[in-house]
């Protein structure tokens, strides 16, 4: 399997997270994450690596209304150690923004764990380039499946706001790239957390089916979205499927949700698939809560490979540095077995 990498992933290194306004601790989104995944894939020996191409920013800008804000603010940060966090959150009733200013970050960012630094834009753009390059390879027919080793992650980034370690939506942009070739595309998000940004981007679109298997948003981030009754709006009604699970879900319970997604694909009949692959579903992940084993993750990959679709796999979460590499390798080997 081919692997597309983001050469700029290590340029963004946040130092802190602010939790509920008081607790301060080191971020879990460390640059060692993609390094450990790559090392595990290299040890296996059958993966071929290539850097992402520098893609035109037009699709990125048309998808995320705050694109210019992030690009401009990062370009203006002179101190390489400086971090900008939102301070005021004006809510949905805010007036028109007439100029770009660092203090307006709360207009676009949902939380206080996703700061802007000098090179954040380059790293986040590079991550989308990896996803889009992978999609271009699949759309061309050169490869049936390609893995985009993305960092930063993307599935919490929507049309209007970013957050949750995510700046731009890698899986969403891969799907839009695939739509240039394929009539119907499906996205499945297997991260522990709901892919709220992805859902928002495609909420009204019938040509991109979005689905997310995640922990019950009553008790887990992002809390406000990810419920079963959210099925899409307008022409996209019925093209969004949320499969929230209890926090103690084991491998068997998770695979039942995968089977429900597969049944939905029998009805929808997509031409291509994007998988937002978060390995914080592992039972040992510090921000997760499911009880899945590495072997369960391999079975998930195998079941999704059986769909037989041209597929882009985008890396999302996964924060236990001891098991992350093996989790990614197991999923990709399982996917290859299934397909």
C-alpha positions as CSV (number, residue, x, y, z in Angstrom):
1,X,0.0,0.0,0.0
2,X,1.2,3.5,-0.8
3,X,1.5,6.0,2.1
4,X,1.5,9.8,1.5
5,X,3.3,11.8,4.2
6,X,3.1,15.4,5.3
7,X,6.6,16.8,5.2
8,X,5.6,19.7,7.4
9,X,3.9,17.8,10.2
10,X,6.5,18.6,12.9
11,X,6.4,22.4,12.3
12,X,3.3,22.7,14.6
13,X,4.2,21.8,18.2
14,X,1.7,23.2,20.8
15,X,3.1,23.4,24.3
16,X,-0.1,23.6,26.4
17,X,-3.8,22.8,26.7
18,X,-6.2,24.8,28.8
19,X,-8.9,22.6,30.3
20,X,-12.1,24.2,31.6
21,X,-10.2,27.5,32.2
22,X,-8.0,26.2,35.1
23,X,-6.1,23.0,34.5
24,X,-3.1,23.3,32.3
25,X,-1.2,20.3,30.9
26,X,1.0,19.3,28.0
27,X,-0.7,18.5,24.7
28,X,-1.2,14.9,23.6
29,X,-0.9,15.8,19.9
30,X,2.9,15.4,19.8
31,X,4.9,15.2,16.6
32,X,6.2,11.7,17.6
33,X,2.7,10.3,16.6
34,X,3.3,10.1,12.8
35,X,6.9,9.1,13.4
36,X,5.9,6.1,15.4
37,X,3.3,5.1,12.8
38,X,5.9,5.4,10.0
39,X,8.4,3.4,11.9
40,X,5.9,0.5,12.4
41,X,5.0,0.5,8.7
42,X,8.7,0.6,7.7
43,X,9.4,-2.4,9.9
44,X,6.7,-4.4,8.2
45,X,8.4,-3.6,4.9
46,X,5.6,-3.6,2.3
47,X,4.6,0.1,2.4
48,X,5.8,2.6,-0.1
49,X,6.2,6.2,1.1
50,X,6.0,9.5,-0.9
51,X,5.6,13.1,0.2
52,X,2.5,15.1,-0.5
53,X,2.3,17.4,-3.5
54,X,1.7,21.1,-2.8
55,X,-1.9,21.5,-3.8
56,X,-3.7,24.7,-4.8
57,X,-5.3,26.3,-1.8
58,X,-8.5,27.2,-3.6
59,X,-10.4,24.1,-2.5
60,X,-9.2,24.6,1.1
61,X,-10.3,28.3,1.1
62,X,-13.7,27.5,-0.4
63,X,-14.3,24.8,2.2
64,X,-13.2,26.6,5.3
65,X,-14.4,30.2,5.7
66,X,-11.6,30.9,8.3
67,X,-8.8,29.8,6.0
68,X,-7.6,33.4,5.4
69,X,-7.6,34.1,9.1
70,X,-5.3,31.2,10.0
71,X,-3.0,31.9,7.1
72,X,-2.7,35.6,7.9
73,X,-2.3,35.3,11.6
74,X,0.3,32.6,11.4
75,X,2.3,34.6,8.8
76,X,2.3,37.6,11.3
77,X,3.6,35.7,14.3
78,X,7.2,36.8,14.7
79,X,8.1,34.8,17.9
80,X,8.5,31.1,17.1
81,X,7.6,30.3,20.7
82,X,4.4,32.3,20.7
83,X,1.0,30.6,20.9
84,X,-2.3,32.3,20.3
85,X,-5.4,31.0,22.1
86,X,-9.0,32.3,21.9
87,X,-10.0,34.5,24.8
88,X,-13.5,35.6,23.9
89,X,-16.2,33.4,22.2
90,X,-18.9,35.7,20.8
91,X,-21.2,32.9,19.8
92,X,-23.4,32.7,16.7
93,X,-24.8,36.2,17.0
94,X,-21.5,38.0,16.3
95,X,-21.5,40.7,13.7
96,X,-19.5,40.9,10.5
97,X,-15.8,40.6,10.7
98,X,-14.3,43.4,8.7
99,X,-10.6,42.8,9.3
100,X,-8.3,40.0,10.6
101,X,-7.0,40.4,14.2
102,X,-5.5,37.8,16.6
103,X,-8.0,38.7,19.3
104,X,-10.8,37.4,17.1
105,X,-9.7,33.8,17.3
106,X,-12.8,33.0,19.3
107,X,-14.8,33.7,16.1
108,X,-13.3,30.7,14.5
109,X,-12.0,28.3,17.2
110,X,-14.3,26.2,19.4
111,X,-11.9,25.5,22.3
112,X,-8.6,26.2,24.1
113,X,-6.6,23.2,23.0
114,X,-6.0,24.3,19.4
115,X,-3.6,27.2,19.3
116,X,-2.0,29.1,16.4
117,X,1.7,29.2,16.1
118,X,4.1,30.6,13.6
119,X,4.1,27.4,11.4
120,X,0.6,26.1,12.2
121,X,-0.7,27.0,8.8
122,X,2.1,25.3,6.9
123,X,1.7,22.1,9.0
124,X,-2.1,22.1,8.6
125,X,-2.0,22.8,4.9
126,X,0.6,20.1,4.5
127,X,-1.8,17.7,6.2
128,X,-4.6,18.5,3.7
129,X,-2.1,18.2,0.9
130,X,-1.3,14.6,2.0
131,X,-5.1,13.7,2.0
132,X,-5.7,15.4,-1.4
133,X,-2.6,13.7,-2.9
134,X,-3.8,10.4,-1.7
135,X,-7.2,11.1,-3.2
136,X,-5.7,12.1,-6.5
137,X,-3.8,8.8,-6.6
138,X,-6.9,6.8,-6.0
139,X,-9.0,8.8,-8.4
140,X,-6.4,8.3,-11.2
141,X,-6.7,4.6,-10.8
142,X,-3.0,4.2,-10.0
143,X,-3.9,2.7,-6.6
144,X,-7.0,1.1,-5.2
145,X,-6.3,2.3,-1.6
146,X,-3.8,4.9,-0.3
147,X,-3.1,5.9,3.3
148,X,-2.5,9.6,4.1
149,X,-0.4,9.9,7.2
150,X,-1.9,13.2,8.3
151,X,-0.9,15.5,11.2
152,X,-2.6,17.7,12.4
153,X,-5.9,15.7,12.4
154,X,-8.9,17.2,10.7
155,X,-12.3,15.8,11.5
156,X,-13.3,18.5,14.0
157,X,-12.7,21.3,11.5
158,X,-15.9,22.5,9.8
159,X,-16.9,25.2,7.4
160,X,-16.9,28.0,10.0
161,X,-14.9,26.8,13.0
162,X,-11.9,24.7,13.9
163,X,-10.9,22.9,17.1
164,X,-10.0,19.6,18.8
165,X,-6.4,19.7,17.5
166,X,-7.9,20.1,14.0
167,X,-7.4,23.1,11.7
168,X,-8.6,21.9,8.2
169,X,-10.7,18.8,7.4
170,X,-8.4,16.3,5.7
171,X,-11.0,13.6,5.1
172,X,-13.5,16.1,3.9
173,X,-11.0,17.6,1.4
174,X,-10.1,14.1,0.3
175,X,-13.8,13.4,-0.4
176,X,-14.1,16.6,-2.4
177,X,-11.1,15.6,-4.4
178,X,-12.6,12.2,-5.1
179,X,-15.9,13.9,-6.2
180,X,-14.1,15.3,-9.2
181,X,-14.0,11.8,-10.5
182,X,-16.6,9.8,-8.7
183,X,-20.3,10.5,-8.6
184,X,-20.9,9.4,-5.0
185,X,-18.4,9.2,-2.1
186,X,-18.9,7.9,1.4
187,X,-16.9,9.0,4.5
188,X,-16.6,6.8,7.6
189,X,-15.1,8.2,10.7
190,X,-13.8,5.6,13.2
191,X,-12.2,8.0,15.7
192,X,-13.3,7.8,19.3
193,X,-14.8,11.3,18.9
194,X,-17.6,12.4,16.6
195,X,-16.5,13.9,13.3
196,X,-18.5,17.0,13.8
197,X,-16.6,19.1,11.3
198,X,-17.1,16.5,8.5
199,X,-20.8,16.3,9.3
200,X,-21.2,20.1,9.0
201,X,-19.4,20.3,5.7
202,X,-21.6,17.7,4.0
203,X,-24.8,18.2,6.0
204,X,-26.9,19.3,2.9
205,X,-25.2,17.2,0.3
206,X,-26.6,13.9,-1.0
207,X,-23.5,13.1,-3.1
208,X,-21.2,12.6,0.0
209,X,-22.6,10.2,2.6
210,X,-21.1,10.9,6.1
211,X,-21.0,8.4,8.9
212,X,-19.3,8.4,12.3
213,X,-18.8,5.6,14.9
214,X,-17.9,7.3,18.2
215,X,-18.5,7.5,21.9
216,X,-21.8,8.8,23.1
217,X,-21.7,12.6,22.9
218,X,-23.7,12.9,26.1
219,X,-20.4,12.1,27.9
220,X,-17.6,12.8,25.4
221,X,-16.2,15.6,23.2
222,X,-17.5,17.3,21.1
223,X,-20.8,16.9,23.1
224,X,-23.1,19.1,21.0
225,X,-23.2,16.8,17.9
226,X,-23.1,13.1,17.0
227,X,-26.6,11.9,18.0
228,X,-28.5,9.3,16.1
229,X,-31.3,11.7,15.1
230,X,-28.8,13.8,13.1
231,X,-29.5,12.5,9.6
232,X,-28.6,15.4,7.2
233,X,-30.6,18.4,6.0
234,X,-32.3,19.6,2.9
235,X,-31.1,17.5,-0.1
236,X,-28.7,15.7,2.2
237,X,-31.4,14.3,4.4
238,X,-30.7,10.6,5.0
239,X,-27.0,10.9,3.9
240,X,-25.6,11.2,7.5
241,X,-25.4,8.3,9.8
242,X,-24.2,8.6,13.4
243,X,-23.5,5.5,15.4
244,X,-22.8,6.5,19.0
245,X,-21.6,3.8,21.4
246,X,-21.3,3.4,25.2
247,X,-17.9,4.2,26.6
248,X,-17.3,0.6,27.6
249,X,-17.8,-0.7,24.1
250,X,-15.6,-3.8,23.2
251,X,-14.5,-5.2,19.9
252,X,-17.7,-7.1,19.3
253,X,-19.9,-4.1,20.0
254,X,-17.8,-1.9,17.7
255,X,-17.9,-4.4,14.9
256,X,-21.7,-4.4,15.1
257,X,-21.6,-0.7,14.3
258,X,-19.2,-1.3,11.4
259,X,-21.8,-3.9,10.1
260,X,-24.5,-1.2,10.3
261,X,-22.4,1.1,8.2
262,X,-21.7,-1.6,5.7
263,X,-25.5,-2.2,5.4
264,X,-26.0,1.5,4.8
265,X,-23.4,1.3,2.0
266,X,-25.4,-1.5,0.4
267,X,-28.3,1.0,0.1
268,X,-26.2,4.1,-0.8
269,X,-23.9,2.4,-3.3
270,X,-20.9,4.8,-3.2
271,X,-18.2,4.8,-5.9
272,X,-15.4,5.6,-3.4
273,X,-14.7,5.7,0.3
274,X,-12.8,7.9,2.7
275,X,-11.9,6.5,6.2
276,X,-11.0,9.0,8.9
277,X,-8.9,6.5,11.0
278,X,-8.5,7.5,14.6
279,X,-6.9,4.9,16.8
280,X,-7.9,6.5,20.1
281,X,-10.5,3.6,19.9
282,X,-7.8,1.4,21.4
283,X,-8.5,0.3,24.9
284,X,-5.2,1.7,26.2
285,X,-5.6,5.2,24.7
286,X,-5.5,8.0,27.3
287,X,-8.3,10.1,25.8
288,X,-10.5,7.2,24.8
289,X,-12.5,4.7,26.8
290,X,-13.5,1.8,24.6
291,X,-11.9,-1.6,25.4
292,X,-10.8,-2.6,21.9
293,X,-7.6,-4.6,21.4
294,X,-5.1,-4.2,18.6
295,X,-6.5,-7.4,17.1
296,X,-10.0,-5.8,17.0
297,X,-8.6,-2.9,15.0
298,X,-7.2,-5.3,12.5
299,X,-10.7,-6.9,12.1
300,X,-12.3,-3.5,11.7
301,X,-9.8,-2.8,8.8
302,X,-10.6,-6.3,7.3
303,X,-14.3,-5.7,7.4
304,X,-14.0,-2.3,5.7
305,X,-11.6,-3.7,3.1
306,X,-14.3,-6.1,2.1
307,X,-16.4,-3.2,0.8
308,X,-14.1,-3.3,-2.2
309,X,-14.2,0.4,-2.8
310,X,-11.4,2.8,-4.0
311,X,-10.4,4.1,-0.6
312,X,-8.4,7.0,1.0
313,X,-7.5,6.4,4.6
314,X,-6.7,9.6,6.5
315,X,-5.0,9.5,9.9
316,X,-6.9,11.1,12.8
317,X,-6.4,10.6,16.5
318,X,-4.5,8.1,18.6
319,X,-2.4,9.2,21.6
320,X,-0.9,6.2,23.3
321,X,2.6,6.3,21.9
322,X,3.3,2.7,22.9
323,X,0.4,1.1,20.9
324,X,-0.3,3.7,18.1
325,X,2.2,2.3,15.6
326,X,0.9,-1.2,16.0
327,X,-2.7,0.0,15.8
328,X,-2.2,1.8,12.5
329,X,-0.3,-1.2,11.1
330,X,-2.9,-3.7,12.2
331,X,-5.7,-1.6,10.6
332,X,-3.9,-1.3,7.3
333,X,-2.9,-4.9,7.2
334,X,-6.5,-5.9,8.0
335,X,-7.8,-3.6,5.3
336,X,-5.5,-5.1,2.7
337,X,-6.6,-8.6,3.8
338,X,-10.2,-7.7,3.4
339,X,-9.8,-6.1,0.0
